[in-house]
Structures are given as structure tokens and as C-alpha cells.
Amino acid sequence: MESTSKEELLQKFSQLEQPLQEEILAQSTIKHLEEGEEALRTGQYIKSTVLLSKGLLKVYREDEEGNEFLMYYLEPGNACALSMMCTARNEQSQIMVKAVDASEIILIPSHLSELWLAKYKSWHSFVIASYRQRFEELLQTLDSVAFKALDERLVFYLRRHVKVSGNEVKLSHQQIANELSSSREVISRLLKKLEQTGAITLHRNYIEVHDLDVV
């Protein structure tokens, strides 16, 4: 994967002022991640703000038994708001971040991120917008867990995947069960019911989503 060029940065983060974009390219570190590689892990001290320039990142919590709870996804042009918070407070990460696809992240040193808040109005606005967007996504996730039955949570889960990666959801029934804190048998049964409505088609290695609004 080739590193982000100036033109690509301008496109992905067009809301940022040009002098700021120049500083990002000059003073930040670009890191390439393979599919499945961790970008952040629980307990790690975070020294940089994370921007995603290419690929797709999954932000989640993991319990002591290795079960995962999906929080949200990061797409190109997004920032990891929790990395911003941890760098500002010099705290350990409480989340895991993993590359869903081969990805490229831009690591901005914490002191620069803090400096730019006062120096660049567009960076201040970008940080606030990132916090707001992730907070809204976390509220949606919380509502799904607290107020929806498992079949509704499954539909909500599939919609989130379709939004970021298209109509082919390349996850096993066991992976979905782990993230929804259920069993593979229950998830398989619910997926079969969705298939009977015409909402999805189950294939050997992926789920093809047609129209979840018919559910």
C-alpha cells in the first residue's frame, strides 16, 4: 500500500486548513496495518492521535475471556476520538482498535495535537465533531443493547456493517454471536429467519444483505 500523498490528504481531510495539512504530512508518522493487526490495545499508553487515511478500523472493548463488544467503525477521514482523549490526559487506552482491512493510519504526536487546538480553528472544529460523532454512535449502540430484542440488535448490527463495508458481510455466525453476546446456534437461527423474509442470503463464507427494511 502506497503512503498517503498530499492530494489524498487534501481529499480525505478537506475540512482542515492547508497549512495544517502541510504540518500533518511533515510532522506525523504514517503506519501501515495488515488485516487483523492491532492499532491500539487495552492498557496501552497512547502517545499519538490516530487519523485513518485508508482502510477500515474496528473500535471495540474486550473482556477477560476475549469476547468482543463492537463500539463503532472508523472510515477514511475519521479520527479516533478516544485516542485524542487519552493523549490529552496521558491515560491508558480502555479500547481495542483493529484493522478490518489493510489500512493506513496517521499518528500525530500528542503535543502537536494540543498545540493545533489553539493554532488552527479547523482542527478545533474537527476534534469537537469527532467527539460528537462517536458519542452519538455510542448512544445508538447503548440503545440497541438496552432496549432492543436480540433479533432487532442483529438487524442493527448488520446495518452498521453494510454502511461501512457494503452488502457482503464477511463474518462468521460465531463472530457475530461473540459481538452480540449470544450463541452461534441462536444467531444462526435468527439469520435463517432473516433469509426467509428475503432480507439476506446466507452463503458459505459471507452474508449477502438485500434489504433489511423488509424485516
N, C-alpha and C positions, 0 to 999 in steps of 0.2 A: 504494500500500500504506500503510495507516494504521500509525502507530507503536505499539509495544507499550504497552498500558495496564498499570496496576498489577495488575489482575485477571489479565491474561495472564501477567505476570511471576511472580505467585504460583503460577500453574498450571504454567508451564514449569520453574521453579526452586523447586519447593515444598520441597526439602530445605534451602534456605537460610533462616536466621533472618529474621524480619520486619524488624528494624532494618537488617539488611544489605541486604535487598531495597529498602528505602527509600533507602539510600545509593546503590545501583546506579542507581535511577531518577533521583536528584538529581544525581549527580556524573559519570555516564558519558555517552558520546556514542552516539547511535543513528544508524547509517548504512544506507541502502537500497542494495541491489545489483541491477542488472538481470541477467537470464540471460546467462551467459558473462562477466560482469565479474569482474575480479580483486579479491580482498580482500587477498591478500599475494602478494609475488613474491620470487623468489630474489635475495639480495643486499640486500634492504631491511632497514633497522634498524627493529625493532618496538618501538614505544613504548607499546603497549596490549595487554592480554589480550583475546582475542576470544571472546565468547559468541554462540551462534546462537539467536535468538529465533523466526525464521520462515524457511521455505525449506529449501534443501539445499545444502551446500558440499562440494566435492571437494578433497581434500588429496593432492597428488601431487608427484613430482620430475620435472624436465625436463632432458634432456641438451642438448648444444650444437647438435644438429640439430633440436631442437624435439619430440623423441619424449617421450611422457609415460609415467610409471610410477605407476599408482594406488597410494596408500598406504591411505587409508580415506576414509569419508564422515563428515560431521558433520550431525546432525539437530537439530531444535529441542530446546533443553535441554542441548545439549552445549557443551563448551568446547574450543578448540584448545589442546591441551596443549603443543605446540611453541611457540606464541606465548607461553605462560606461561614456558617455559624461556628463550626468547630475551630477553624483557623483564627477567627476573631477572638475566641475565648481561650485558645490554646487547650482545647479539651480533646479527649479521646473520642473516636468515632463510635456511635451506637448503631451503625448500619453496615450493611454489606453492599458493595456495588460490583456487578459482574458484567462482562461484555456478552451480550446475546449473540452478536455477530462480530466479525473482525472490526475493530473500532480504533479511533484516534482521539486522544484527549489532549487538551491544552492545560498545563499545570502552571498556574500563576502564583508566584511566591506571596505568602500572606502579607508581608509588609507592603507590597505593591498594591494588593487588593484594597488594603486600608487607606493607603495614600490616594488612590484613584477616587475614593468616595468623595473626597473634598475637591480633588483636582478636576474631575470630569462629571458634569451633570448627567451625561448619558449612562455612565457606569453606575451612579447612584440610582437612577431610574431602573436600570437593568437588574440590579440586586434586589430592589424592592419588588419588582414584578416577578422575579424568580421565587421569592418568599411567598408572595400571594398565590401564584400558580400552584406551587407544591402544597400549600396549606389547603387550597380548595380540593386538590386531588386526594389529600389525606382525609378530608371530611367526607368525600364521596366513598372512599374505602371504608371508613368507620361506619357510615350509614348502611353500607352493604352488609357488613358483618353484624351490626347491632339490630337492624330492623328487617332484613330480608331472609326468607327461607332459602335453603341450600340451592334449590333449583333456580331461584332468582339470582342468587350470588353467582352461580355458574354462568348464566347469561351475561351478567355484568362483567365477569372475568373475561369471557370470550370477546365481548365488545371492546374491551381495553386492548386485547391482543390484536384484533382486527385494525384498530385505529393506528397502531404503531408499526405493524408488520404485514398488513394485507389479509386477504381472505383464507390463506393457508396457515393454520395454526399448527406449528411443528412441535407439539408437546405430547408426551405420552399421557395415558389416563392416570398413571401413578404420579407423574409430576403435577398434574392438575389437582389430584387428591391431596398431595402434600401441601400445596399452597392454599387449599381451601380447608385444610384440617379435617379431611374426611378420609374415607377408604376408597381404594381403587374400584371395588365392586359397586359401591353406591354411585360414584362418578360415572362409571361405565353404563349403569342403568339409566341415569339421567341423560347422558349423551345419546343413548339409544332412543329415548323418548323424543329428544330434540330432532333426531334424524327422521323419526316417523311423522313429525309435523312438516318436514321439508326445510327446516331451518338450516340444517347442516348435512353433510355427507361424511361418514366415517371411512377413512382409508387406513391402510396398514401402518403408515408412519406419520400421518398428519390428519387434521380435521379441516375439511373444506366448509367454510361458512358461506351460506347463501343469503339468508335474510332472517336476522334474529328478531325483527319486528313482528313476525307472524306468530311468535310464541305467546 
